[in-house]
Amino acid sequence: MKPNVFLLNALFILFAANLFSQQREFYSLEEALKTPDQVRVLILKKQHLKSVPSQIYELKNLEKLSLSRNSIAIIPDSLAILKNLHYIDLSSNNITSLPCSLASLPLDTLVLWDNPLYFVDSCLSVLPVKYLDIRAIDMNKEEQDAILSLFPQAKVRKNHPCNCKR
């Protein structure tokens, strides 16, 4: 018995349409907000952002957020609203500090490279960080050691410390 080609094509189209309708990764906040409950990954790389868009807080199921290569200077306390967030990429911004409110999140990945961030508050040591990226930050050995001591279980990507005096 030969399979019905029409029936197989129809089933494939239905399957593909269902997969597309359950899309979970977005590169546009506008698109993500059309189906906020389905968004798991939001990548807002190179969007010329100066702050974290408040509309992100509507994405209650967000697990992975990339805000890399923007001009963000302040990470707001309200980011802690995103209770499922376990990955955050803040690389290549102007961030000088992280709020203690992030300690309430299940963050296991912190990508912080290329920010003027020389200090991380000890309140964040409770984070279950498994991966930490602090490359391209001109930290002296003491600054680097202080940050590394907060996340002893993390796999760390870092540069050699500088001889900079602050």
PyMOL CGO cylinders between C-alpha atoms (Angstrom):
from pymol import cmd
from pymol.cgo import CYLINDER

trace = [
    CYLINDER, 0.00, 0.00, 0.00, 1.41, 3.39, -1.07, 0.3, 1, 1, 1, 1, 1, 1,
    CYLINDER, 1.41, 3.39, -1.07, 1.14, 6.29, 1.38, 0.3, 1, 1, 1, 1, 1, 1,
    CYLINDER, 1.14, 6.29, 1.38, -1.17, 9.05, 0.28, 0.3, 1, 1, 1, 1, 1, 1,
    CYLINDER, -1.17, 9.05, 0.28, 1.22, 11.85, -0.78, 0.3, 1, 1, 1, 1, 1, 1,
    CYLINDER, 1.22, 11.85, -0.78, -1.46, 14.51, -0.40, 0.3, 1, 1, 1, 1, 1, 1,
    CYLINDER, -1.46, 14.51, -0.40, -2.24, 13.38, 3.14, 0.3, 1, 1, 1, 1, 1, 1,
    CYLINDER, -2.24, 13.38, 3.14, 1.46, 13.31, 4.10, 0.3, 1, 1, 1, 1, 1, 1,
    CYLINDER, 1.46, 13.31, 4.10, 1.99, 16.83, 2.70, 0.3, 1, 1, 1, 1, 1, 1,
    CYLINDER, 1.99, 16.83, 2.70, -1.05, 18.12, 4.55, 0.3, 1, 1, 1, 1, 1, 1,
    CYLINDER, -1.05, 18.12, 4.55, 0.15, 16.61, 7.82, 0.3, 1, 1, 1, 1, 1, 1,
    CYLINDER, 0.15, 16.61, 7.82, 3.62, 18.10, 7.32, 0.3, 1, 1, 1, 1, 1, 1,
    CYLINDER, 3.62, 18.10, 7.32, 2.15, 21.57, 6.65, 0.3, 1, 1, 1, 1, 1, 1,
    CYLINDER, 2.15, 21.57, 6.65, -0.02, 21.34, 9.79, 0.3, 1, 1, 1, 1, 1, 1,
    CYLINDER, -0.02, 21.34, 9.79, 2.97, 20.20, 11.84, 0.3, 1, 1, 1, 1, 1, 1,
    CYLINDER, 2.97, 20.20, 11.84, 5.17, 23.03, 10.51, 0.3, 1, 1, 1, 1, 1, 1,
    CYLINDER, 5.17, 23.03, 10.51, 2.43, 25.61, 11.08, 0.3, 1, 1, 1, 1, 1, 1,
    CYLINDER, 2.43, 25.61, 11.08, 2.01, 24.42, 14.67, 0.3, 1, 1, 1, 1, 1, 1,
    CYLINDER, 2.01, 24.42, 14.67, 5.75, 24.68, 15.28, 0.3, 1, 1, 1, 1, 1, 1,
    CYLINDER, 5.75, 24.68, 15.28, 5.81, 28.18, 13.82, 0.3, 1, 1, 1, 1, 1, 1,
    CYLINDER, 5.81, 28.18, 13.82, 2.85, 29.30, 15.96, 0.3, 1, 1, 1, 1, 1, 1,
    CYLINDER, 2.85, 29.30, 15.96, 4.70, 28.15, 19.08, 0.3, 1, 1, 1, 1, 1, 1,
    CYLINDER, 4.70, 28.15, 19.08, 7.82, 30.15, 18.26, 0.3, 1, 1, 1, 1, 1, 1,
    CYLINDER, 7.82, 30.15, 18.26, 9.73, 30.99, 21.41, 0.3, 1, 1, 1, 1, 1, 1,
    CYLINDER, 9.73, 30.99, 21.41, 12.74, 33.05, 20.23, 0.3, 1, 1, 1, 1, 1, 1,
    CYLINDER, 12.74, 33.05, 20.23, 12.32, 36.68, 19.22, 0.3, 1, 1, 1, 1, 1, 1,
    CYLINDER, 12.32, 36.68, 19.22, 14.59, 39.39, 17.83, 0.3, 1, 1, 1, 1, 1, 1,
    CYLINDER, 14.59, 39.39, 17.83, 12.02, 42.18, 18.02, 0.3, 1, 1, 1, 1, 1, 1,
    CYLINDER, 12.02, 42.18, 18.02, 10.23, 43.39, 21.12, 0.3, 1, 1, 1, 1, 1, 1,
    CYLINDER, 10.23, 43.39, 21.12, 7.21, 44.37, 19.00, 0.3, 1, 1, 1, 1, 1, 1,
    CYLINDER, 7.21, 44.37, 19.00, 6.91, 40.81, 17.64, 0.3, 1, 1, 1, 1, 1, 1,
    CYLINDER, 6.91, 40.81, 17.64, 7.42, 39.30, 21.09, 0.3, 1, 1, 1, 1, 1, 1,
    CYLINDER, 7.42, 39.30, 21.09, 4.62, 41.40, 22.57, 0.3, 1, 1, 1, 1, 1, 1,
    CYLINDER, 4.62, 41.40, 22.57, 2.13, 39.91, 20.10, 0.3, 1, 1, 1, 1, 1, 1,
    CYLINDER, 2.13, 39.91, 20.10, 2.40, 36.57, 21.95, 0.3, 1, 1, 1, 1, 1, 1,
    CYLINDER, 2.40, 36.57, 21.95, 4.03, 37.45, 25.29, 0.3, 1, 1, 1, 1, 1, 1,
    CYLINDER, 4.03, 37.45, 25.29, 3.27, 34.11, 26.99, 0.3, 1, 1, 1, 1, 1, 1,
    CYLINDER, 3.27, 34.11, 26.99, 5.17, 32.18, 24.30, 0.3, 1, 1, 1, 1, 1, 1,
    CYLINDER, 5.17, 32.18, 24.30, 8.40, 34.18, 24.51, 0.3, 1, 1, 1, 1, 1, 1,
    CYLINDER, 8.40, 34.18, 24.51, 11.28, 32.27, 26.08, 0.3, 1, 1, 1, 1, 1, 1,
    CYLINDER, 11.28, 32.27, 26.08, 14.21, 34.04, 24.37, 0.3, 1, 1, 1, 1, 1, 1,
    CYLINDER, 14.21, 34.04, 24.37, 14.49, 37.72, 23.51, 0.3, 1, 1, 1, 1, 1, 1,
    CYLINDER, 14.49, 37.72, 23.51, 17.53, 39.02, 21.68, 0.3, 1, 1, 1, 1, 1, 1,
    CYLINDER, 17.53, 39.02, 21.68, 17.70, 42.81, 21.45, 0.3, 1, 1, 1, 1, 1, 1,
    CYLINDER, 17.70, 42.81, 21.45, 21.28, 43.08, 20.26, 0.3, 1, 1, 1, 1, 1, 1,
    CYLINDER, 21.28, 43.08, 20.26, 22.38, 46.36, 18.61, 0.3, 1, 1, 1, 1, 1, 1,
    CYLINDER, 22.38, 46.36, 18.61, 19.02, 48.11, 19.08, 0.3, 1, 1, 1, 1, 1, 1,
    CYLINDER, 19.02, 48.11, 19.08, 20.52, 51.46, 20.20, 0.3, 1, 1, 1, 1, 1, 1,
    CYLINDER, 20.52, 51.46, 20.20, 18.82, 51.06, 23.58, 0.3, 1, 1, 1, 1, 1, 1,
    CYLINDER, 18.82, 51.06, 23.58, 19.75, 53.51, 26.32, 0.3, 1, 1, 1, 1, 1, 1,
    CYLINDER, 19.75, 53.51, 26.32, 17.65, 51.70, 28.94, 0.3, 1, 1, 1, 1, 1, 1,
    CYLINDER, 17.65, 51.70, 28.94, 15.92, 48.38, 29.48, 0.3, 1, 1, 1, 1, 1, 1,
    CYLINDER, 15.92, 48.38, 29.48, 12.50, 48.65, 27.79, 0.3, 1, 1, 1, 1, 1, 1,
    CYLINDER, 12.50, 48.65, 27.79, 9.72, 48.40, 30.38, 0.3, 1, 1, 1, 1, 1, 1,
    CYLINDER, 9.72, 48.40, 30.38, 7.63, 46.29, 27.97, 0.3, 1, 1, 1, 1, 1, 1,
    CYLINDER, 7.63, 46.29, 27.97, 10.02, 43.39, 28.64, 0.3, 1, 1, 1, 1, 1, 1,
    CYLINDER, 10.02, 43.39, 28.64, 8.24, 42.84, 31.97, 0.3, 1, 1, 1, 1, 1, 1,
    CYLINDER, 8.24, 42.84, 31.97, 5.17, 41.62, 30.08, 0.3, 1, 1, 1, 1, 1, 1,
    CYLINDER, 5.17, 41.62, 30.08, 7.18, 38.56, 28.98, 0.3, 1, 1, 1, 1, 1, 1,
    CYLINDER, 7.18, 38.56, 28.98, 6.52, 36.53, 32.13, 0.3, 1, 1, 1, 1, 1, 1,
    CYLINDER, 6.52, 36.53, 32.13, 8.02, 33.30, 30.72, 0.3, 1, 1, 1, 1, 1, 1,
    CYLINDER, 8.02, 33.30, 30.72, 11.25, 34.89, 29.52, 0.3, 1, 1, 1, 1, 1, 1,
    CYLINDER, 11.25, 34.89, 29.52, 14.24, 32.64, 30.25, 0.3, 1, 1, 1, 1, 1, 1,
    CYLINDER, 14.24, 32.64, 30.25, 17.01, 34.15, 28.16, 0.3, 1, 1, 1, 1, 1, 1,
    CYLINDER, 17.01, 34.15, 28.16, 17.60, 37.86, 27.53, 0.3, 1, 1, 1, 1, 1, 1,
    CYLINDER, 17.60, 37.86, 27.53, 20.29, 39.47, 25.42, 0.3, 1, 1, 1, 1, 1, 1,
    CYLINDER, 20.29, 39.47, 25.42, 20.69, 43.23, 25.58, 0.3, 1, 1, 1, 1, 1, 1,
    CYLINDER, 20.69, 43.23, 25.58, 24.21, 43.20, 24.20, 0.3, 1, 1, 1, 1, 1, 1,
    CYLINDER, 24.21, 43.20, 24.20, 25.82, 45.97, 22.18, 0.3, 1, 1, 1, 1, 1, 1,
    CYLINDER, 25.82, 45.97, 22.18, 23.54, 48.78, 23.27, 0.3, 1, 1, 1, 1, 1, 1,
    CYLINDER, 23.54, 48.78, 23.27, 24.14, 51.89, 25.40, 0.3, 1, 1, 1, 1, 1, 1,
    CYLINDER, 24.14, 51.89, 25.40, 22.46, 50.75, 28.60, 0.3, 1, 1, 1, 1, 1, 1,
    CYLINDER, 22.46, 50.75, 28.60, 24.00, 52.19, 31.76, 0.3, 1, 1, 1, 1, 1, 1,
    CYLINDER, 24.00, 52.19, 31.76, 21.55, 51.09, 34.47, 0.3, 1, 1, 1, 1, 1, 1,
    CYLINDER, 21.55, 51.09, 34.47, 19.99, 47.70, 35.08, 0.3, 1, 1, 1, 1, 1, 1,
    CYLINDER, 19.99, 47.70, 35.08, 16.72, 48.38, 36.90, 0.3, 1, 1, 1, 1, 1, 1,
    CYLINDER, 16.72, 48.38, 36.90, 15.60, 46.55, 40.04, 0.3, 1, 1, 1, 1, 1, 1,
    CYLINDER, 15.60, 46.55, 40.04, 12.38, 45.69, 38.22, 0.3, 1, 1, 1, 1, 1, 1,
    CYLINDER, 12.38, 45.69, 38.22, 14.23, 43.13, 36.07, 0.3, 1, 1, 1, 1, 1, 1,
    CYLINDER, 14.23, 43.13, 36.07, 13.65, 40.79, 39.02, 0.3, 1, 1, 1, 1, 1, 1,
    CYLINDER, 13.65, 40.79, 39.02, 10.01, 40.55, 37.90, 0.3, 1, 1, 1, 1, 1, 1,
    CYLINDER, 10.01, 40.55, 37.90, 11.17, 38.05, 35.27, 0.3, 1, 1, 1, 1, 1, 1,
    CYLINDER, 11.17, 38.05, 35.27, 11.18, 35.06, 37.64, 0.3, 1, 1, 1, 1, 1, 1,
    CYLINDER, 11.18, 35.06, 37.64, 12.21, 32.52, 34.96, 0.3, 1, 1, 1, 1, 1, 1,
    CYLINDER, 12.21, 32.52, 34.96, 15.23, 34.46, 33.74, 0.3, 1, 1, 1, 1, 1, 1,
    CYLINDER, 15.23, 34.46, 33.74, 18.31, 32.25, 33.97, 0.3, 1, 1, 1, 1, 1, 1,
    CYLINDER, 18.31, 32.25, 33.97, 20.51, 33.76, 31.21, 0.3, 1, 1, 1, 1, 1, 1,
    CYLINDER, 20.51, 33.76, 31.21, 21.35, 37.40, 30.68, 0.3, 1, 1, 1, 1, 1, 1,
    CYLINDER, 21.35, 37.40, 30.68, 23.79, 38.91, 28.21, 0.3, 1, 1, 1, 1, 1, 1,
    CYLINDER, 23.79, 38.91, 28.21, 24.61, 42.52, 29.04, 0.3, 1, 1, 1, 1, 1, 1,
    CYLINDER, 24.61, 42.52, 29.04, 27.85, 42.67, 27.11, 0.3, 1, 1, 1, 1, 1, 1,
    CYLINDER, 27.85, 42.67, 27.11, 29.11, 45.85, 25.43, 0.3, 1, 1, 1, 1, 1, 1,
    CYLINDER, 29.11, 45.85, 25.43, 27.03, 48.38, 27.31, 0.3, 1, 1, 1, 1, 1, 1,
    CYLINDER, 27.03, 48.38, 27.31, 27.89, 51.08, 29.88, 0.3, 1, 1, 1, 1, 1, 1,
    CYLINDER, 27.89, 51.08, 29.88, 26.92, 49.16, 33.00, 0.3, 1, 1, 1, 1, 1, 1,
    CYLINDER, 26.92, 49.16, 33.00, 28.81, 50.06, 36.18, 0.3, 1, 1, 1, 1, 1, 1,
    CYLINDER, 28.81, 50.06, 36.18, 26.77, 48.06, 38.71, 0.3, 1, 1, 1, 1, 1, 1,
    CYLINDER, 26.77, 48.06, 38.71, 24.18, 45.34, 39.06, 0.3, 1, 1, 1, 1, 1, 1,
    CYLINDER, 24.18, 45.34, 39.06, 21.19, 45.66, 41.42, 0.3, 1, 1, 1, 1, 1, 1,
    CYLINDER, 21.19, 45.66, 41.42, 20.84, 43.32, 44.39, 0.3, 1, 1, 1, 1, 1, 1,
    CYLINDER, 20.84, 43.32, 44.39, 17.30, 42.54, 43.23, 0.3, 1, 1, 1, 1, 1, 1,
    CYLINDER, 17.30, 42.54, 43.23, 18.83, 40.20, 40.62, 0.3, 1, 1, 1, 1, 1, 1,
    CYLINDER, 18.83, 40.20, 40.62, 19.67, 37.86, 43.51, 0.3, 1, 1, 1, 1, 1, 1,
    CYLINDER, 19.67, 37.86, 43.51, 16.06, 36.64, 43.48, 0.3, 1, 1, 1, 1, 1, 1,
    CYLINDER, 16.06, 36.64, 43.48, 16.44, 35.24, 39.95, 0.3, 1, 1, 1, 1, 1, 1,
    CYLINDER, 16.44, 35.24, 39.95, 17.70, 31.79, 38.93, 0.3, 1, 1, 1, 1, 1, 1,
    CYLINDER, 17.70, 31.79, 38.93, 20.53, 33.36, 36.88, 0.3, 1, 1, 1, 1, 1, 1,
    CYLINDER, 20.53, 33.36, 36.88, 23.03, 30.69, 35.92, 0.3, 1, 1, 1, 1, 1, 1,
    CYLINDER, 23.03, 30.69, 35.92, 24.66, 32.66, 33.09, 0.3, 1, 1, 1, 1, 1, 1,
    CYLINDER, 24.66, 32.66, 33.09, 25.99, 36.22, 33.37, 0.3, 1, 1, 1, 1, 1, 1,
    CYLINDER, 25.99, 36.22, 33.37, 27.64, 37.69, 30.29, 0.3, 1, 1, 1, 1, 1, 1,
    CYLINDER, 27.64, 37.69, 30.29, 29.08, 41.03, 31.36, 0.3, 1, 1, 1, 1, 1, 1,
    CYLINDER, 29.08, 41.03, 31.36, 32.11, 41.54, 29.14, 0.3, 1, 1, 1, 1, 1, 1,
    CYLINDER, 32.11, 41.54, 29.14, 33.03, 44.96, 27.84, 0.3, 1, 1, 1, 1, 1, 1,
    CYLINDER, 33.03, 44.96, 27.84, 31.33, 47.07, 30.51, 0.3, 1, 1, 1, 1, 1, 1,
    CYLINDER, 31.33, 47.07, 30.51, 32.94, 49.48, 32.99, 0.3, 1, 1, 1, 1, 1, 1,
    CYLINDER, 32.94, 49.48, 32.99, 31.95, 47.09, 35.78, 0.3, 1, 1, 1, 1, 1, 1,
    CYLINDER, 31.95, 47.09, 35.78, 34.71, 46.75, 38.37, 0.3, 1, 1, 1, 1, 1, 1,
    CYLINDER, 34.71, 46.75, 38.37, 32.65, 45.67, 41.35, 0.3, 1, 1, 1, 1, 1, 1,
    CYLINDER, 32.65, 45.67, 41.35, 29.78, 43.24, 41.95, 0.3, 1, 1, 1, 1, 1, 1,
    CYLINDER, 29.78, 43.24, 41.95, 27.93, 43.49, 45.24, 0.3, 1, 1, 1, 1, 1, 1,
    CYLINDER, 27.93, 43.49, 45.24, 28.22, 40.44, 47.51, 0.3, 1, 1, 1, 1, 1, 1,
    CYLINDER, 28.22, 40.44, 47.51, 24.42, 40.26, 47.65, 0.3, 1, 1, 1, 1, 1, 1,
    CYLINDER, 24.42, 40.26, 47.65, 24.62, 38.53, 44.25, 0.3, 1, 1, 1, 1, 1, 1,
    CYLINDER, 24.62, 38.53, 44.25, 26.76, 35.68, 45.58, 0.3, 1, 1, 1, 1, 1, 1,
    CYLINDER, 26.76, 35.68, 45.58, 23.56, 33.65, 46.14, 0.3, 1, 1, 1, 1, 1, 1,
    CYLINDER, 23.56, 33.65, 46.14, 23.05, 33.39, 42.38, 0.3, 1, 1, 1, 1, 1, 1,
    CYLINDER, 23.05, 33.39, 42.38, 23.54, 29.88, 40.96, 0.3, 1, 1, 1, 1, 1, 1,
    CYLINDER, 23.54, 29.88, 40.96, 25.99, 31.18, 38.33, 0.3, 1, 1, 1, 1, 1, 1,
    CYLINDER, 25.99, 31.18, 38.33, 27.57, 28.42, 36.27, 0.3, 1, 1, 1, 1, 1, 1,
    CYLINDER, 27.57, 28.42, 36.27, 29.03, 30.65, 33.55, 0.3, 1, 1, 1, 1, 1, 1,
    CYLINDER, 29.03, 30.65, 33.55, 30.48, 34.14, 33.99, 0.3, 1, 1, 1, 1, 1, 1,
    CYLINDER, 30.48, 34.14, 33.99, 32.04, 36.21, 31.23, 0.3, 1, 1, 1, 1, 1, 1,
    CYLINDER, 32.04, 36.21, 31.23, 34.01, 39.27, 32.35, 0.3, 1, 1, 1, 1, 1, 1,
    CYLINDER, 34.01, 39.27, 32.35, 36.37, 39.64, 29.41, 0.3, 1, 1, 1, 1, 1, 1,
    CYLINDER, 36.37, 39.64, 29.41, 37.33, 43.05, 28.05, 0.3, 1, 1, 1, 1, 1, 1,
    CYLINDER, 37.33, 43.05, 28.05, 36.96, 44.74, 31.42, 0.3, 1, 1, 1, 1, 1, 1,
    CYLINDER, 36.96, 44.74, 31.42, 40.17, 46.41, 32.58, 0.3, 1, 1, 1, 1, 1, 1,
    CYLINDER, 40.17, 46.41, 32.58, 40.12, 45.17, 36.16, 0.3, 1, 1, 1, 1, 1, 1,
    CYLINDER, 40.12, 45.17, 36.16, 43.08, 44.96, 38.44, 0.3, 1, 1, 1, 1, 1, 1,
    CYLINDER, 43.08, 44.96, 38.44, 43.77, 41.67, 40.22, 0.3, 1, 1, 1, 1, 1, 1,
    CYLINDER, 43.77, 41.67, 40.22, 41.96, 42.67, 43.43, 0.3, 1, 1, 1, 1, 1, 1,
    CYLINDER, 41.96, 42.67, 43.43, 38.81, 43.70, 41.54, 0.3, 1, 1, 1, 1, 1, 1,
    CYLINDER, 38.81, 43.70, 41.54, 38.85, 40.54, 39.47, 0.3, 1, 1, 1, 1, 1, 1,
    CYLINDER, 38.85, 40.54, 39.47, 39.47, 38.29, 42.49, 0.3, 1, 1, 1, 1, 1, 1,
    CYLINDER, 39.47, 38.29, 42.49, 36.63, 39.94, 44.42, 0.3, 1, 1, 1, 1, 1, 1,
    CYLINDER, 36.63, 39.94, 44.42, 34.15, 39.20, 41.61, 0.3, 1, 1, 1, 1, 1, 1,
    CYLINDER, 34.15, 39.20, 41.61, 35.43, 35.66, 41.07, 0.3, 1, 1, 1, 1, 1, 1,
    CYLINDER, 35.43, 35.66, 41.07, 35.11, 34.87, 44.78, 0.3, 1, 1, 1, 1, 1, 1,
    CYLINDER, 35.11, 34.87, 44.78, 31.37, 35.52, 44.58, 0.3, 1, 1, 1, 1, 1, 1,
    CYLINDER, 31.37, 35.52, 44.58, 30.86, 32.73, 42.05, 0.3, 1, 1, 1, 1, 1, 1,
    CYLINDER, 30.86, 32.73, 42.05, 33.28, 29.93, 42.97, 0.3, 1, 1, 1, 1, 1, 1,
    CYLINDER, 33.28, 29.93, 42.97, 31.36, 27.27, 41.00, 0.3, 1, 1, 1, 1, 1, 1,
    CYLINDER, 31.36, 27.27, 41.00, 31.25, 29.26, 37.77, 0.3, 1, 1, 1, 1, 1, 1,
    CYLINDER, 31.25, 29.26, 37.77, 33.20, 28.60, 34.64, 0.3, 1, 1, 1, 1, 1, 1,
    CYLINDER, 33.20, 28.60, 34.64, 34.79, 31.99, 34.05, 0.3, 1, 1, 1, 1, 1, 1,
    CYLINDER, 34.79, 31.99, 34.05, 36.03, 33.72, 30.92, 0.3, 1, 1, 1, 1, 1, 1,
    CYLINDER, 36.03, 33.72, 30.92, 38.31, 36.62, 31.80, 0.3, 1, 1, 1, 1, 1, 1,
    CYLINDER, 38.31, 36.62, 31.80, 41.32, 38.57, 30.63, 0.3, 1, 1, 1, 1, 1, 1,
    CYLINDER, 41.32, 38.57, 30.63, 44.54, 38.92, 32.53, 0.3, 1, 1, 1, 1, 1, 1,
    CYLINDER, 44.54, 38.92, 32.53, 44.18, 41.62, 35.17, 0.3, 1, 1, 1, 1, 1, 1,
    CYLINDER, 44.18, 41.62, 35.17, 45.61, 45.02, 34.38, 0.3, 1, 1, 1, 1, 1, 1,
    CYLINDER, 45.61, 45.02, 34.38, 48.06, 47.07, 36.41, 0.3, 1, 1, 1, 1, 1, 1,
    CYLINDER, 48.06, 47.07, 36.41, 45.47, 49.82, 36.64, 0.3, 1, 1, 1, 1, 1, 1,
    CYLINDER, 45.47, 49.82, 36.64, 45.14, 51.79, 39.84, 0.3, 1, 1, 1, 1, 1, 1,
    CYLINDER, 45.14, 51.79, 39.84, 41.73, 53.04, 40.85, 0.3, 1, 1, 1, 1, 1, 1,
]
cmd.load_cgo(trace, "trace")
